[in-house]
Amino acid sequence: MSYGFEFINNSDAVAVDSEFARIVVLSKGRFIPTQESGMGSMTYFEKVVTTQEPPLVFVKPDRVAAVAGLCRILITGSAGNWTGFYVRAYNNATAQPNGSYFVAAFQVSPSAGYGAQLFDANESLIFDTGSPVAVFTKSYQSWSYVTSGTDSQGIPMVYFSVPFDFSSPDYMLINNFGMDMAGAQTRDVSLYCWWDFPGKRLWAITIGATAMSTLYLPAVFARSQA
């Protein structure tokens, strides 16, 4: 930066400056089964998120002696009026959708009764000491191919996994797991996620008309400092 304020931490990384907003936690709470005989969970944010782009939703399923499967992920609402998110259990053999979440965005609202605020060159508020922030902690992008098969309708399924420490306080970003992916030939591959607590592994399962043997979609994790 050429002017303004900059704070560098003891790892020599920029923590706060007067040009770029930090990612702020806007809402947090729990998600629980609400629909489809306990298979589906519709969660509404504590307050509407007014960003133009969908906010980032991070979840941490409750630890159970089973697989917690997340699929059919959807951020609900529209530009300037994001209201919540939907997740669904993978099937009847996986745990019901129970856990904690927080939603974050690069958006700051005045909230501190005292402390400090920073504004950028356009006089937009980009930092407020009363706004809790989220910190990205790690990302997995090198998924290991495990096996493939078909679902009950004969549609190809491919299984990828990485070892994972579920005792960590990290939450996983679900936005990218809610997007369809490009298959080997067409863009018609859905993506599901398993939190395999007994197996100590995180799984990504693709289901679509074309099978793939590689997966580069990042699994991103963060922690709320609220």
C-alpha positions in Angstrom: 0.0 0.0 0.0 1.2 3.5 -0.8 -0.6 5.4 2.1 -2.9 4.8 5.1 -2.7 2.3 7.9 -1.1 -1.2 7.9 -0.8 -3.8 10.7 1.6 -6.7 10.3 1.5 -9.7 12.7 4.5 -11.7 14.0 4.3 -14.0 11.0 5.1 -11.0 8.8 1.6 -11.2 7.3 -0.7 -8.2 6.8 -3.6 -8.5 9.3 -5.3 -5.1 8.8 -4.8 -2.3 6.3 -6.8 0.6 5.0 -7.2 -0.7 1.5 -8.8 -4.1 1.9 -11.7 -5.3 4.1 -11.3 -8.4 6.2 -13.8 -11.2 6.1 -16.4 -10.4 8.8 -18.7 -12.9 10.6 -22.2 -11.7 10.1 -24.3 -14.4 11.6 -23.7 -17.7 13.5 -25.7 -20.4 15.1 -26.8 -24.0 14.6 -28.4 -25.9 11.8 -30.8 -28.7 12.7 -33.2 -31.0 10.8 -36.3 -29.1 9.7 -37.7 -30.8 6.6 -38.1 -34.1 4.8 -38.5 -36.3 8.0 -35.2 -35.0 9.4 -33.2 -35.4 6.1 -33.3 -31.7 5.2 -32.2 -28.6 7.1 -33.3 -25.0 6.3 -31.5 -22.4 8.4 -32.2 -18.7 8.4 -29.4 -16.2 9.2 -29.8 -14.0 12.3 -30.1 -11.0 9.9 -30.3 -10.6 6.2 -26.9 -10.3 4.4 -26.9 -7.4 2.0 -23.9 -8.2 -0.2 -24.4 -8.5 -3.9 -22.6 -11.8 -4.1 -23.7 -14.8 -1.9 -22.0 -14.7 1.5 -19.6 -17.5 2.5 -21.2 -20.1 4.7 -19.0 -22.4 6.9 -20.4 -25.4 8.7 -19.1 -28.0 11.2 -21.4 -31.0 11.6 -21.8 -32.4 15.1 -19.3 -35.2 15.8 -21.1 -38.6 15.8 -20.2 -42.3 15.5 -21.3 -42.3 11.9 -20.9 -40.4 8.5 -22.4 -37.0 8.3 -23.2 -36.4 4.7 -24.0 -33.0 3.2 -25.5 -32.5 -0.2 -28.0 -30.4 -2.2 -26.4 -27.3 -0.7 -28.1 -24.0 -1.5 -27.6 -20.4 -0.3 -31.1 -18.9 -0.3 -32.2 -15.4 -1.2 -30.9 -13.1 -3.9 -28.4 -10.3 -4.4 -28.7 -7.8 -1.6 -31.0 -10.1 0.4 -29.4 -13.4 1.3 -31.6 -15.1 3.9 -30.1 -18.5 4.8 -28.9 -21.8 3.5 -30.2 -25.4 2.9 -28.3 -28.7 3.4 -29.5 -32.2 3.2 -28.3 -35.5 4.6 -26.8 -37.8 2.0 -29.2 -40.6 2.7 -31.0 -42.5 5.5 -27.7 -44.3 6.4 -25.9 -41.0 7.2 -26.4 -38.7 10.2 -29.1 -36.1 10.2 -28.0 -32.5 9.4 -27.0 -31.2 12.9 -24.1 -28.8 13.6 -22.8 -25.3 13.9 -22.4 -22.6 11.2 -21.2 -19.1 10.6 -21.7 -16.9 7.6 -19.2 -14.3 6.6 -18.5 -11.7 3.9 -16.2 -8.8 3.0 -18.7 -6.4 4.5 -18.3 -4.3 7.6 -21.1 -2.5 9.5 -20.5 0.0 12.3 -20.9 -1.9 15.6 -18.2 -0.8 18.0 -19.2 1.4 20.9 -15.6 2.4 21.2 -12.3 1.4 19.6 -11.1 1.9 16.0 -12.6 2.1 12.5 -10.8 2.3 9.2 -12.1 3.7 5.9 -10.7 3.2 2.4 -10.0 6.0 -0.1 -13.7 6.0 -1.1 -14.8 6.6 2.5 -16.3 3.1 2.8 -15.9 1.4 6.2 -13.6 -1.6 5.9 -12.6 -2.3 9.5 -14.4 -2.0 12.8 -13.1 -3.4 16.1 -16.6 -4.4 17.1 -17.0 -6.7 14.0 -15.8 -10.3 14.6 -13.6 -11.7 11.8 -13.0 -15.1 10.3 -9.6 -16.5 9.6 -8.9 -19.0 6.8 -6.9 -21.9 8.2 -6.3 -24.5 5.5 -7.3 -25.8 2.2 -7.3 -29.3 0.7 -7.0 -29.6 -3.1 -5.1 -32.8 -3.7 -7.9 -35.3 -3.3 -7.0 -39.0 -3.6 -9.1 -41.1 -6.0 -10.5 -44.1 -4.1 -13.1 -45.9 -6.2 -16.0 -45.5 -8.6 -19.4 -47.1 -9.1 -23.0 -46.2 -9.9 -26.0 -45.1 -8.0 -29.4 -46.8 -7.9 -30.2 -45.3 -11.3 -27.0 -46.4 -12.9 -25.4 -42.9 -12.8 -21.6 -42.9 -12.4 -20.3 -42.0 -8.9 -16.6 -41.3 -8.1 -15.2 -41.2 -4.5 -12.3 -39.0 -3.4 -11.0 -38.5 0.1 -8.3 -36.9 2.3 -7.3 -37.7 5.9 -8.8 -35.2 8.3 -8.6 -34.3 12.0 -12.2 -33.7 13.1 -11.1 -32.5 16.5 -9.9 -29.2 15.1 -12.2 -26.2 15.5 -12.2 -25.5 11.8 -15.4 -25.0 9.8 -15.7 -26.0 6.1 -16.9 -23.6 3.3 -20.0 -25.2 1.6 -20.5 -22.7 -1.2 -18.3 -24.6 -3.7 -19.8 -27.9 -2.7 -23.2 -26.5 -3.8 -22.1 -26.0 -7.4 -22.3 -28.4 -10.3 -19.0 -29.3 -11.8 -17.7 -30.0 -15.3 -17.4 -33.6 -16.1 -15.1 -35.3 -18.6 -17.4 -34.1 -21.4 -20.4 -32.2 -20.0 -21.2 -29.8 -17.1 -23.6 -32.1 -15.3 -21.7 -33.5 -12.3 -23.1 -32.9 -8.7 -20.8 -32.8 -5.7 -21.6 -34.3 -2.3 -19.5 -34.3 0.9 -19.0 -36.8 3.7 -17.6 -36.1 7.1 -16.5 -39.7 7.9 -15.9 -39.5 11.7 -15.2 -43.2 12.3 -12.8 -43.3 9.3 -11.2 -40.0 10.1 -11.5 -38.9 6.5 -13.2 -36.2 4.5 -14.9 -37.4 1.3 -16.0 -35.7 -1.9 -18.3 -37.7 -4.1 -19.2 -36.8 -7.7 -22.4 -38.0 -9.2 -23.0 -37.3 -12.9 -23.2 -38.6 -16.4 -19.4 -38.7 -16.8 -16.9 -40.1 -14.4 -13.6 -38.4 -13.4 -10.4 -39.8 -11.9 -9.1 -36.4 -10.6 -10.6 -33.7 -8.5 -9.1 -30.3 -7.8 -11.9 -28.5 -6.1 -10.6 -27.0 -2.9 -12.1 -27.8 0.5 -11.6 -24.5 2.4 -11.6 -24.2 6.2 -11.8 -21.2 8.5 -12.4 -20.3 12.1 -14.6 -17.6 13.6 -12.8 -15.2 16.0 -16.2 -14.1 17.4 
